Structures are given as structure tokens and as C-alpha cells.
Amino acid sequence: MALSYGVGTIVVDNAMECELLVQVAKQSGHSVKALLRVNPGVEAHTHKYIVTAHLDSKFGTSITHKEEIAHMVQTLSAIPNIHFEGFHSHIGSQIFDANAYVAEIQTLMKFVYELQEEYQIQTKALNLGGGFAAYYTAEDKPIPLSEVCSTILDTCSMEKERYQLPLCKVMIEPGRSIVAEAGSTLYRVGFTKQTANKKYVFVDGGMSDNIRPALYQAAYACDLANRMNEEKCEKVTIAGKCCESGDILIEDVMLPHAQRNDLLILYTTGAYGYSMASNYNRLGRPAVVFVKNGKARIVVKRESYEDMCMMECDELVHI
Ligand SMILES: Cc1ncc(COP(=O)(O)O)c(C=O)c1O
């Protein structure tokens, strides 16, 4: 489908994918550019980055496997309608330290140079992946895009010069930084409950519309949209409605005194919110509303009870 729709570049992850791309390109006759995803062994975790020989990532092929990579490049390059351009890597998300990109670029350029020397492989393009941070909470200090892009380009120029490489294209994949802060999720407050040590505020959504807090303890900020001028006098935990103890959207956040039917706004859900929403516990997904210049448009409808039952059937299977 990608080839017949004219997708410009396919990023190939491993040897089996290489073979599949070769097979499909031969059959279809369509032209396509290819990048090979490698794992440079640089991992960025928010405020820290580490350069390790982390060999077991499920993404890409480790740059320590040079022979295997050279073989993949040769396999792709042998097909006239596949144009091998270079390498792709993605070292992590929410990167707050531009030095992580410097480490990524330095490692990749050295690798590219070695491949050129040892296997006569010419690399025209590098895709450095994403990781451009969004603002979720007051702890987050995203680096301005212009700053991080300058660091990336300056480092690329320096390393290209150092190794005298024919590299002529650098790509990035800015993911959440484009849209995360443009979106918020509105929840209706249901019940509240005081336990021995906590006060819970239950809302009419949770991990089914935003899996990130439950999946990897992602942090968010929120407000009571209808009480913006009231004092934040209570420390509460915002809990979702799924049947899991882990369905907590925010642990210990200061809010005004919440009442049933209040509107809770959770910020920075424009990325990895709806796109990762599910029907967990058979809950319907919410509507998506775009708002601009005082006008609102529904762009994805709320899933109804009928929608939830739509795929259910009772059909005899003929074996
Ligand atoms: C290959 C690749 N590129 C780019 C991104 C975008 O990452 P982010 O939104 O964290 O910038 C991801 C996210 O997982 C990714 O896997």
C-alpha cells in the first residue's frame, strides 16, 4: 500500500523487513527511498542521556552489528527501484538536554564513516528521529526548537567535515512537540471520596482515553475549568473509571474543592491521547473537538453504545 500510494521513504527496521521490501518493490515496480533504522546505543530519558551499548532494543539494528547492516544495505541497493539513502535512529522522547542529540550525531557519523571505509557504503541522509519535548508540568523546560535545531545542524556540519562525508540531508521527526500542547481533555467530575490518606476525584474517562499515566507514569497538570478563580485548597488524586487500581490520571494535585459535575481540564493531551485511546473495559472513546477563533467543530464523534456493539454478530463459520 505504501509503495502504490507513492510514500517517499520507507524506514526498514531489520533484515527480514529488508527482504520484504525487496520482494514488494520487485513485484510492484514502484520506486521508493529507503532508510535503515539503527540503534546507536544512545538513549535519552528526559533530563539524562546515556551512551551504552544497549544491544537489546526492539527497534532497529545495533550499530555494533556492522557486517549485518552492510549486508542489508547491499540487499536494498541491489534493487534498481529501491534507493538506499542512509540511516534512521530515534533515541527517546521528551529530551531536555540537547547534548543527547550531539551524542547521537557523533556516534552515527563515526559509524557512517566506518561503513564507508570498510564496506564502501555511501550515506546521503540521516534521520535523527524525534524527542522534541512538550510542556506537560512545571517541571518541564523544553528547549526552544530553534535552539535544538541549531545544535543539530552545527554538530552535523562539524562531524561531516571531520569525516569528509558525502552526507547532504538531515531529517528529524518532530512528533508530540507539534501538537501536544494544542490539545486538552475535558472530563466531568463524578464522585469524590476520602480514604484514610487520600482524597479521590473520579472522572468520566481515564486510561481508556489516556493510557500514558497508567502505562509509564506520565505526569500531567490539570485544573477545574469552572473554578479557575478559586483557591487550590485540596490535594487530590484524579482517578479514572476503569476497573484497574493503576487507572490514576494524576496523583496528588492541588485543586479547588471539587464538586460533582465540575469540569476537569487535563492539559497537553494533543499527542498520544486520542491516537492511543482504546475501548478498555468496553468504554466508548470521547469526541474530538477542534476550536479556533471562537468556533468549535466536532471532528471525531463520541462513540455511542450502538457503536460499541456494532461489531458484535452471530454468524455460523463454515469450516
Ligand atoms: C521513530 C520515531 N520517531 C519519532 C517519534 C516521535 O517522538 P516524540 O513525539 O517523543 O518526539 C517516535 C515516537 O515514539 C518514534 O518512535
The ligand as a Gaussian input file, in Angstrom:
#p B3LYP/6-31G(d) Opt

LIG

0 1
 C       10.726000       6.566000      15.238000
 C       10.072000       7.671000      15.977000
 N       10.248000       8.928000      15.527000
 C        9.671000       9.971000      16.168000
 C        8.880000       9.771000      17.284000
 C        8.277000      10.966000      17.941000
 O        8.668000      11.060000      19.252000
 P        8.243000      12.278000      20.175000
 O        6.808000      12.507000      19.996000
 O        8.573000      11.814000      21.543000
 O        9.066000      13.445000      19.726000
 C        8.689000       8.477000      17.781000
 C        7.868000       8.236000      18.976000
 O        7.812000       7.206000      19.561000
 C        9.303000       7.393000      17.109000
 O        9.154000       6.135000      17.535000

